[in-house]
């Protein structure tokens, strides 16, 4: 668990070629509000245009079990369903991993 009692998930996506800008717009406008409505905080987000990648991290207060429970509620929520409704497939591959801080 993170030092401030938050659990962080690193989310790495390979975006379908030509869809990165549209993905980022959709993510900002619809995904972030849906996530924050369920208690998630965005830790950071980066686009890598040269490789069509999008890397970001979300966190919630609590341990890994708390994260998984909140993530399950989010996954079946009307907010998430609304955010994804009618959207084309823009994520080619996704890698989702709970991470631990190591300090610098």
C-alpha positions in Angstrom: 0.0 0.0 0.0 1.2 3.5 -0.7 2.8 5.5 2.1 -0.4 7.6 2.6 -2.7 4.6 2.9 -3.7 4.7 -0.8 -3.5 1.8 -3.2 -2.3 2.8 -6.7 -3.0 1.0 -10.0 -0.8 1.7 -13.0 -2.8 1.5 -16.3 -0.8 1.2 -19.5 -2.7 1.2 -22.9 -1.6 0.8 -26.5 -4.1 3.0 -28.4 -5.4 2.1 -31.8 -3.4 4.0 -34.4 -4.8 7.5 -35.1 -7.1 7.4 -32.0 -4.8 8.9 -29.3 -6.2 12.5 -29.5 -9.8 11.3 -29.5 -9.0 8.8 -26.7 -7.5 11.6 -24.5 -10.5 13.9 -25.1 -12.9 11.1 -24.2 -10.8 10.1 -21.1 -10.8 13.7 -19.8 -14.5 14.4 -20.5 -16.1 11.1 -19.5 -13.8 8.6 -17.8 -12.3 10.9 -15.2 -15.7 12.2 -13.9 -17.0 8.6 -13.8 -13.9 7.4 -11.8 -13.9 10.3 -9.4 -17.6 9.7 -8.6 -16.5 6.4 -7.2 -13.6 7.7 -5.1 -10.7 7.3 -7.5 -8.0 10.0 -7.8 -5.8 10.3 -10.8 -2.2 10.3 -9.8 -0.8 11.1 -13.2 -1.4 10.6 -16.9 1.0 10.7 -19.9 0.5 10.2 -23.6 3.4 8.9 -25.8 2.4 9.9 -29.3 5.4 8.2 -31.0 4.2 4.8 -29.8 0.4 5.4 -29.4 0.6 4.7 -25.7 -1.3 6.2 -22.8 0.0 5.6 -19.2 -1.9 6.7 -16.1 -2.4 5.8 -12.5 -5.5 5.9 -10.3 -5.6 5.4 -6.6 -8.2 5.0 -3.8 -7.9 5.2 0.0 -7.3 1.8 1.6 -5.6 -1.5 0.9 -5.6 -3.7 -2.2 -8.9 -5.3 -1.1 -10.5 -1.9 -0.8 -9.2 -1.0 -4.2 -10.6 -4.2 -5.8 -14.0 -3.7 -4.1 -14.3 -0.1 -5.3 -13.1 -1.1 -8.8 -15.7 -3.8 -9.0 -18.5 -1.3 -8.1 -17.1 1.2 -10.6 -17.0 -1.5 -13.3 -20.7 -2.3 -13.0 -21.8 1.3 -12.4 -24.2 3.4 -14.5 -21.5 6.2 -14.6 -19.0 3.8 -16.3 -21.7 2.4 -18.6 -22.6 6.0 -19.7 -18.9 6.9 -20.3 -18.4 3.9 -22.5 -21.8 4.0 -24.3 -21.4 4.4 -28.1 -17.6 4.8 -27.9 -15.5 3.1 -30.6 -12.8 0.7 -29.6 -9.7 2.8 -29.0 -7.6 0.7 -26.7 -5.7 -2.0 -28.5 -4.1 -3.6 -25.4 -4.2 -2.8 -21.7 -2.0 -3.7 -18.8 -3.3 -3.0 -15.3 -1.1 -3.5 -12.3 -1.3 -2.6 -8.6 2.0 -0.9 -7.7 4.0 -0.1 -4.6 6.1 3.0 -4.0 9.8 2.5 -3.6 11.0 6.1 -2.9 13.8 7.9 -4.7 
